[in-house]
Amino acid sequence: MTSPVFGRCLAFTIVEADGKEIKSSYTVNNSFSGATGGAGIQSAQMLITEGIKVIIAGNYGPNASTVFGQAGVEMVSLQGIPVKDAVMKYLSGEVKGGITQPTGQPMSGRGTGMGRGMGQGMGTGMGRGMGRAGTMPPTQTAGSFVCPNCGCTMPRTKPSMKCPNCGTEMM
């Protein structure tokens, strides 16, 4: 199955295609899936050394997106379907790449909490419930859109959106 996340998936299926036909495939374990940090960038670099030209996954983090962009690798957002089906949808033109930015939710890990320590902790608010909640950039609203037709996932940047792959109204 295609993974909902790129950097932390357990394995990658490398497919060689000629036109609209799959010629061969093999699997590479993702030794970086359990990394405490940098899983996306390390996984992307490993795949680039394998010679990939296109990557298909649900969401891409900022580091992986940057590495793929610099290497000219086309990113396609498609998840939750068998790998062979995802590859055939891409080869037939049913889905397209063109992702140029991260598609996952921001996860910087730098939020200072919700101030719910009930006076017990000595963190930013000195235990007085005065910590700030982490915030998202003003251009985004919480969550992601998911296409009910092809499974494409995109960050929620406006109230409604059509799928960039198939044109279906995203949910």
Backbone as CSV, one residue per row, in Angstrom:
resi,resn,N_x,N_y,N_z,CA_x,CA_y,CA_z,C_x,C_y,C_z
1,MET,0.840,-1.185,0.000,0.000,0.000,0.000,0.882,1.245,0.000
2,THR,0.418,2.288,-0.675,1.158,3.546,-0.638,1.001,4.150,0.748
3,SER,2.078,4.721,1.231,2.132,5.223,2.597,1.501,6.607,2.725
4,PRO,0.848,6.883,3.868,0.319,8.224,4.093,1.421,9.238,4.377
5,VAL,2.593,8.761,4.790,3.725,9.646,5.053,4.948,9.121,4.319
6,PHE,5.776,10.017,3.844,6.948,9.591,3.094,8.077,9.096,3.997
7,GLY,8.633,9.953,4.813,9.885,9.679,5.510,9.871,8.545,6.496
8,ARG,8.715,8.200,7.045,8.650,7.177,8.088,8.018,5.870,7.616
9,CYS,7.817,5.729,6.299,7.294,4.445,5.826,8.379,3.382,5.995
10,LEU,7.983,2.127,6.107,8.930,1.068,6.420,9.766,0.623,5.227
11,ALA,9.228,0.753,4.012,9.958,0.294,2.824,9.494,1.090,1.608
12,PHE,10.339,1.092,0.587,10.030,1.755,-0.675,10.047,0.720,-1.786
13,THR,9.089,0.810,-2.693,9.072,-0.034,-3.880,9.587,0.806,-5.027
14,ILE,10.709,0.387,-5.599,11.301,1.086,-6.734,10.779,0.396,-7.998
15,VAL,10.175,1.181,-8.874,9.557,0.633,-10.079,10.253,1.218,-11.304
16,GLU,10.605,0.353,-12.238,11.132,0.807,-13.522,10.008,0.673,-14.544
17,ALA,9.722,1.770,-15.224,8.630,1.775,-16.198,9.154,2.203,-17.556
18,ASP,8.460,1.733,-18.584,8.748,2.137,-19.955,7.409,2.534,-20.563
19,GLY,7.243,3.830,-20.790,5.952,4.315,-21.265,4.903,4.096,-20.203
20,LYS,3.848,3.352,-20.542,2.767,3.085,-19.594,2.835,1.666,-19.043
21,GLU,4.020,1.061,-19.090,4.173,-0.331,-18.679,5.248,-0.470,-17.606
22,ILE,4.947,-1.257,-16.559,5.931,-1.554,-15.526,6.844,-2.654,-16.036
23,LYS,8.148,-2.391,-16.046,9.130,-3.366,-16.521,9.668,-4.227,-15.386
24,SER,9.965,-3.611,-14.230,10.490,-4.362,-13.088,10.266,-3.560,-11.817
25,SER,10.433,-4.222,-10.680,10.328,-3.538,-9.396,11.121,-4.297,-8.349
26,TYR,11.525,-3.574,-7.320,12.186,-4.184,-6.170,11.910,-3.317,-4.946
27,THR,12.108,-3.881,-3.773,11.812,-3.188,-2.521,13.102,-2.869,-1.790
28,VAL,13.144,-1.670,-1.209,14.279,-1.221,-0.399,13.738,-0.879,0.981
29,ASN,14.280,-1.512,2.031,13.862,-1.168,3.392,14.306,0.247,3.723
30,ASN,13.464,0.955,4.474,13.785,2.312,4.901,14.446,2.236,6.274
31,SER,15.754,2.223,6.304,16.479,2.117,7.570,16.365,3.393,8.395
32,PHE,15.770,4.452,7.845,15.633,5.724,8.556,14.235,5.914,9.146
33,SER,13.330,4.949,8.957,11.943,5.114,9.411,11.832,5.343,10.910
34,GLY,12.734,4.815,11.682,12.683,4.983,13.133,13.639,6.031,13.666
35,ALA,14.232,6.825,12.790,15.190,7.850,13.231,14.520,8.852,14.149
36,THR,15.265,9.330,15.139,14.697,10.322,16.053,14.525,11.672,15.374
37,GLY,15.222,11.909,14.308,15.088,13.146,13.543,15.706,12.975,12.177
38,GLY,15.236,13.725,11.219,15.822,13.703,9.883,15.452,12.515,9.026
39,ALA,14.374,11.793,9.387,13.986,10.611,8.605,13.674,10.973,7.160
40,GLY,12.981,12.075,6.948,12.590,12.465,5.596,13.774,12.798,4.715
41,ILE,14.690,13.599,5.227,15.835,14.021,4.424,16.753,12.835,4.110
42,GLN,16.965,11.960,5.104,17.828,10.803,4.874,17.192,9.815,3.895
43,SER,15.882,9.608,4.031,15.168,8.710,3.112,15.201,9.267,1.694
44,ALA,14.981,10.571,1.555,15.004,11.203,0.232,16.382,11.061,-0.410
45,GLN,17.429,11.316,0.351,18.786,11.199,-0.194,19.088,9.775,-0.629
46,MET,18.635,8.784,0.166,18.848,7.383,-0.196,18.165,7.060,-1.526
47,LEU,16.929,7.524,-1.699,16.190,7.224,-2.926,16.788,7.928,-4.138
48,ILE,17.320,9.102,-3.937,17.963,9.815,-5.046,19.182,9.022,-5.527
49,THR,19.906,8.407,-4.586,21.051,7.580,-5.002,20.588,6.330,-5.753
50,GLU,19.323,5.932,-5.553,18.749,4.803,-6.302,18.351,5.233,-7.717
51,GLY,18.353,6.544,-7.960,18.060,7.050,-9.297,16.596,7.322,-9.581
52,ILE,15.778,7.522,-8.559,14.349,7.746,-8.815,14.107,9.090,-9.502
53,LYS,13.040,9.159,-10.267,12.629,10.388,-10.958,11.292,10.897,-10.437
54,VAL,10.480,9.993,-9.859,9.150,10.307,-9.343,8.986,9.582,-8.011
55,ILE,8.322,10.222,-7.058,8.015,9.582,-5.772,6.520,9.723,-5.519
56,ILE,5.893,8.637,-5.039,4.465,8.645,-4.734,4.293,8.300,-3.260
57,ALA,3.691,9.213,-2.510,3.355,8.991,-1.093,2.228,9.954,-0.739
58,GLY,1.717,9.835,0.470,0.627,10.711,0.886,1.100,12.118,1.184
59,ASN,2.013,12.244,2.135,2.490,13.550,2.570,4.005,13.598,2.602
60,TYR,4.534,14.777,2.351,5.972,15.011,2.338,6.294,16.134,3.315
61,GLY,7.301,15.926,4.147,7.729,16.964,5.069,8.590,17.999,4.376
62,PRO,8.920,19.081,5.092,9.681,20.176,4.477,11.081,19.780,4.030
63,ASN,11.771,18.948,4.788,13.135,18.569,4.403,13.138,17.668,3.174
64,ALA,12.260,16.676,3.161,12.169,15.786,1.996,11.755,16.570,0.759
65,SER,10.802,17.486,0.908,10.354,18.303,-0.223,11.498,19.109,-0.815
66,THR,12.319,19.671,0.054,13.462,20.463,-0.405,14.460,19.593,-1.150
67,VAL,14.788,18.434,-0.585,15.757,17.528,-1.221,15.244,17.069,-2.580
68,PHE,13.983,16.651,-2.639,13.422,16.202,-3.912,13.373,17.344,-4.926
69,GLY,12.992,18.534,-4.478,12.933,19.685,-5.383,14.288,20.006,-5.975
70,GLN,15.324,19.992,-5.145,16.667,20.292,-5.625,17.190,19.226,-6.583
71,ALA,16.727,17.988,-6.404,17.184,16.895,-7.267,16.304,16.731,-8.509
72,GLY,15.225,17.512,-8.604,14.346,17.407,-9.764,13.437,16.195,-9.729
73,VAL,13.191,15.635,-8.541,12.306,14.484,-8.411,10.868,14.991,-8.324
74,GLU,9.994,14.431,-9.133,8.582,14.817,-9.151,7.861,14.140,-7.988
75,MET,7.158,14.931,-7.172,6.412,14.405,-6.033,4.935,14.298,-6.383
76,VAL,4.357,13.127,-6.091,2.946,12.859,-6.337,2.314,12.511,-5.000
77,SER,1.156,13.093,-4.705,0.453,12.802,-3.455,-0.684,11.837,-3.728
78,LEU,-0.524,10.607,-3.249,-1.514,9.556,-3.436,-1.267,8.532,-2.347
79,GLN,-2.293,8.143,-1.618,-2.076,7.220,-0.504,-3.211,6.232,-0.350
80,GLY,-2.918,5.142,0.372,-3.935,4.176,0.755,-4.406,3.249,-0.344
81,ILE,-3.656,3.140,-1.429,-4.012,2.186,-2.483,-2.781,1.325,-2.772
82,PRO,-2.967,0.160,-3.383,-1.803,-0.672,-3.694,-0.793,0.083,-4.561
83,VAL,0.475,-0.191,-4.332,1.550,0.492,-5.057,1.376,0.342,-6.565
84,LYS,1.059,-0.856,-7.015,0.897,-1.075,-8.458,-0.200,-0.172,-9.020
85,ASP,-1.317,-0.051,-8.298,-2.407,0.817,-8.755,-1.962,2.278,-8.799
86,ALA,-1.210,2.700,-7.787,-0.723,4.083,-7.751,0.198,4.362,-8.938
87,VAL,1.095,3.423,-9.226,2.020,3.596,-10.345,1.248,3.644,-11.662
88,MET,0.272,2.766,-11.820,-0.505,2.741,-13.066,-1.329,4.026,-13.226
89,LYS,-1.859,4.564,-12.129,-2.593,5.841,-12.210,-1.653,6.950,-12.676
90,TYR,-0.426,6.933,-12.183,0.545,7.949,-12.599,0.934,7.754,-14.069
91,LEU,1.256,6.524,-14.443,1.701,6.256,-15.814,0.609,6.561,-16.845
92,SER,-0.660,6.343,-16.465,-1.761,6.605,-17.395,-2.151,8.082,-17.438
93,GLY,-1.565,8.879,-16.540,-1.891,10.303,-16.507,-3.108,10.629,-15.659
94,GLU,-3.660,9.619,-14.974,-4.834,9.842,-14.140,-4.509,10.734,-12.940
95,VAL,-3.292,10.619,-12.414,-2.814,11.517,-11.353,-1.529,12.162,-11.832
96,LYS,-1.282,13.350,-11.338,-0.097,14.085,-11.747,0.676,14.526,-10.515
97,GLY,1.942,14.799,-10.721,2.793,15.314,-9.652,2.690,16.824,-9.626
98,GLY,3.798,17.445,-9.380,3.825,18.892,-9.372,3.807,19.485,-7.985
99,ILE,3.872,18.643,-6.944,3.930,19.176,-5.587,5.273,19.873,-5.428
100,THR,5.256,21.086,-4.921,6.490,21.856,-4.760,6.739,22.298,-3.334
101,GLN,5.848,21.902,-2.418,6.013,22.303,-1.026,5.556,21.163,-0.123
102,PRO,5.884,21.210,1.164,5.464,20.147,2.072,3.946,20.004,2.073
103,THR,3.468,18.760,2.230,2.030,18.529,2.245,1.531,18.093,3.608
104,GLY,2.424,17.789,4.543,2.009,17.392,5.886,1.749,18.600,6.753
105,GLN,1.161,18.372,7.909,0.924,19.459,8.846,2.242,19.869,9.485
106,PRO,2.414,21.157,9.791,3.638,21.580,10.449,3.774,20.895,11.795
107,MET,4.952,20.363,12.072,5.186,19.670,13.327,6.548,20.068,13.864
108,SER,6.702,21.320,14.237,8.007,21.790,14.662,8.377,21.306,16.052
109,GLY,7.399,20.939,16.866,7.706,20.482,18.203,8.162,21.610,19.122
110,ARG,7.925,22.849,18.740,8.409,23.968,19.528,7.289,24.735,20.228
111,GLY,6.057,24.211,20.197,4.973,24.883,20.896,5.264,24.918,22.392
112,THR,4.748,25.909,23.088,5.054,26.031,24.508,3.905,25.565,25.377
113,GLY,2.999,24.779,24.843,1.966,24.184,25.667,0.705,25.013,25.741
114,MET,-0.285,24.463,26.412,-1.595,25.101,26.525,-1.800,25.735,27.896
115,GLY,-0.790,25.730,28.741,-0.940,26.330,30.051,-1.841,25.534,30.965
116,ARG,-1.840,24.213,30.850,-2.731,23.377,31.656,-1.965,22.611,32.724
117,GLY,-0.884,23.143,33.183,-0.068,22.462,34.175,-0.635,22.533,35.574
118,MET,-1.753,23.209,35.755,-2.418,23.318,37.054,-1.480,23.812,38.149
119,GLY,-0.522,24.660,37.765,0.379,25.237,38.746,1.481,24.310,39.200
120,GLN,1.669,23.173,38.533,2.629,22.184,39.006,4.012,22.319,38.374
121,GLY,4.084,22.742,37.127,5.364,22.727,36.430,6.133,24.025,36.578
122,MET,7.358,24.016,36.050,8.194,25.213,36.091,8.645,25.566,34.674
123,GLY,7.787,25.293,33.683,8.133,25.570,32.292,8.003,27.048,31.968
124,THR,7.716,27.372,30.728,7.657,28.746,30.257,6.771,29.625,31.121
125,GLY,5.606,29.118,31.541,4.698,29.913,32.362,4.993,29.798,33.846
126,MET,6.096,29.188,34.219,6.498,29.015,35.615,5.399,28.343,36.435
127,GLY,4.666,27.407,35.825,3.664,26.650,36.550,2.394,27.431,36.842
128,ARG,2.217,28.586,36.233,1.027,29.392,36.508,0.029,29.330,35.350
129,GLY,0.156,28.312,34.499,-0.778,28.177,33.396,-0.646,29.285,32.375
130,MET,0.567,29.830,32.207,0.727,30.980,31.325,1.464,30.642,30.030
131,GLY,1.665,29.352,29.754,2.322,28.986,28.505,1.431,29.311,27.319
132,ARG,2.020,29.564,26.166,1.248,29.852,24.950,1.034,28.570,24.172
133,ALA,-0.048,28.502,23.493,-0.280,27.384,22.590,0.565,27.583,21.350
134,GLY,1.092,26.490,20.793,1.819,26.597,19.529,0.869,27.090,18.456
135,THR,1.352,27.836,17.492,0.487,28.375,16.447,0.940,27.910,15.085
136,MET,0.009,27.896,14.165,0.309,27.547,12.779,0.513,28.838,12.009
137,PRO,1.230,28.791,10.910,1.392,29.989,10.094,0.029,30.545,9.703
138,PRO,-0.102,31.858,9.552,-1.405,32.458,9.268,-2.012,32.034,7.941
139,THR,-1.230,31.472,7.031,-1.760,31.067,5.740,-2.435,29.710,5.796
140,GLN,-2.356,28.999,6.929,-2.949,27.679,6.999,-4.019,27.628,8.069
141,THR,-4.989,26.747,7.861,-5.937,26.421,8.901,-5.670,24.985,9.277
142,ALA,-6.142,24.564,10.423,-5.815,23.231,10.925,-6.300,22.143,9.983
143,GLY,-5.537,21.068,9.873,-5.933,19.884,9.145,-5.504,19.872,7.692
144,SER,-5.947,18.828,7.025,-5.615,18.643,5.622,-6.864,18.252,4.855
145,PHE,-6.883,18.560,3.569,-7.920,18.075,2.678,-7.525,16.690,2.200
146,VAL,-8.517,15.820,2.001,-8.283,14.496,1.436,-9.266,14.315,0.296
147,CYS,-8.771,13.869,-0.841,-9.635,13.616,-1.993,-10.335,12.274,-1.797
148,PRO,-11.677,12.237,-1.819,-12.378,10.964,-1.647,-12.228,10.038,-2.859
149,ASN,-11.795,10.590,-3.984,-11.662,9.803,-5.199,-10.305,9.109,-5.305
150,CYS,-9.206,9.879,-5.140,-7.875,9.298,-5.369,-6.990,9.259,-4.124
151,GLY,-7.444,9.840,-2.998,-6.668,9.769,-1.770,-5.603,10.847,-1.624
152,CYS,-5.515,11.753,-2.578,-4.540,12.845,-2.512,-4.784,13.664,-1.247
153,THR,-3.715,14.071,-0.572,-3.821,14.884,0.638,-3.096,16.195,0.419
154,MET,-3.745,17.301,0.784,-3.159,18.628,0.628,-3.402,19.418,1.909
155,PRO,-2.466,20.317,2.261,-2.697,21.136,3.452,-3.903,22.046,3.257
156,ARG,-4.632,22.286,4.314,-5.836,23.113,4.281,-5.418,24.578,4.344
157,THR,-5.417,25.248,3.182,-5.006,26.654,3.116,-6.163,27.587,2.799
158,LYS,-7.324,27.016,2.497,-8.522,27.799,2.203,-9.735,26.944,2.554
159,PRO,-10.929,27.530,2.564,-12.115,26.787,3.010,-12.460,25.570,2.162
160,SER,-12.228,25.603,0.856,-12.522,24.464,0.005,-11.450,24.369,-1.073
161,MET,-11.361,23.169,-1.674,-10.298,22.952,-2.653,-10.649,21.769,-3.547
162,LYS,-10.283,21.871,-4.808,-10.427,20.751,-5.740,-9.100,20.002,-5.795
163,CYS,-9.168,18.696,-5.963,-7.982,17.846,-6.016,-7.126,18.232,-7.224
164,PRO,-5.818,18.467,-7.009,-4.958,18.813,-8.129,-4.717,17.644,-9.075
165,ASN,-4.994,16.415,-8.603,-4.770,15.232,-9.434,-5.969,14.886,-10.297
166,CYS,-7.178,14.910,-9.700,-8.345,14.428,-10.454,-9.483,15.439,-10.546
167,GLY,-9.392,16.567,-9.832,-10.408,17.601,-9.933,-11.617,17.419,-9.043
168,THR,-11.655,16.353,-8.239,-12.775,16.106,-7.330,-12.717,17.090,-6.163
169,GLU,-13.877,17.517,-5.666,-13.932,18.397,-4.492,-13.354,17.630,-3.302
170,MET,-12.350,18.229,-2.641,-11.690,17.561,-1.521,-12.471,17.780,-0.236
171,MET,-12.293,16.846,0.705,-13.009,16.907,1.988,-12.030,17.160,3.103
